[in-house]
């Protein structure tokens, strides 16, 4: 069986629901994981940081957990501390968090970006 994309999502999140509905409309089968109970691993988050080039793309800056932690505290963290914090609390992570079958990582839902990453042969 071919590998499927994995989507880390949160049920109450309207953006996650839009992303999952978009996947269904595109006929794309994905493994959906609850980001609050099964967040991406620290290694996956580190790869996301490498690919995305910015910690700000990993943090859910509009979430309550982020606000409770504080933007100043997050800015003061080095990459290792930031990755530890994200790995410990999936609700700090910008969602949905997509890992394609080929290992490309994307945060948030922008249909055009997802279309590019998930179209057949996109990374061949």
N, C-alpha and C positions, 0 to 999 in steps of 0.2 A: 504494500500500500504506500502510495506517495505521501511524503510529509505534507502536512497542512499548515497554514499560517496559524499562529496562536495570538489570541486577542485577550489581554487582561482588561477586564471591564468591571464596572460597579453597577449593579441593578438600578439603584435610584438615579443614576446619572443620565440626564437626557441626551448628552452627547454620545455616551456609550450606546444607548438605545438606537440613536440615529445611525451610528456606525454599523451595528449589528443588522439593522433593517436594510442598510445599503448593501452589506455583504450578501444577505439573502436575495435581494433584488438582482444582484449580479450573478447569482448562482454559485457563489464561492463558499465552500465548506471550510469552516475554521473551528479550531479547538478554542472554546471560550472558558476562561478561568476567572474566578472572582478575585479581583485585585486586593480585596480587603482580607481575604483568608489565604490566598495563594499568590502572593506578589511575585514579580520577576526576581530571579536570584541576583545576588550581588554581582556575579560574573556577567549576567545579562544586562544589568544596569551599567556596569563598567563598559561593556561593549556599546551600549546606547550612548554613553557619554562620549566615547571615542567617535562613533559615527555621527552624532548630532553636533558635536563640537562645543556644547554649552550646557552647563548644569541647569540653566534656566529652562531648557527644553525638557528636563526631567521632572521638575517640581510642579505640582498642582498649586500654583500661586493664588488661586482664587478659593482654595479649600479652607475649611475651618482648622484642620490640623496644621496647615502651613501658617495661618495667621496666629495660631496658638504658639507655635515654635518661634515665630518672628522673623521677618525679612532680614533684619540686621544680624541675627544669630546665624541664619543660613548663609549670608554673604561672608561671614567670618570663618565659616568652615572651609577646610581644605577639601580636595576631591574625595579623599578616603573617608573623612567624617561624613560628608554629604552622602556618599554611597552607602555607608553604614546606616544612616538615618532613613534613607529611602528603603533599604532592604528590610529594616525592622518595622516599617509602617507603610503598607501598600497605599493607604489613603493620602500619603504625601506625594505620590507619583502622579504625574500628568496622565490623564486617561482619555480615551483608551490608549493602551500601550500595545503596539502591534509588532510582532516578530514574524517576518515572512518565512516561508519554507526554506528560503535561501539564506536566512539569517540577517536580512536587512531590518532595521529598527526604525520605528516612527512613533511619535507621540501625538496625541490629539487626533481629531478627525477632520481632515481636509480631503473631500472626495477625489479631487484630481490627483493629489499625492498618492492616495491609496490605489487609485486606478493604475498609476504608473508603476507602483511597486508590485502590484498583484496581477497585472496582465500577464498572460502566458508568454513565456520567453523573455520577460523583462530583463533578466540578469544573465542570459546566455551569451 
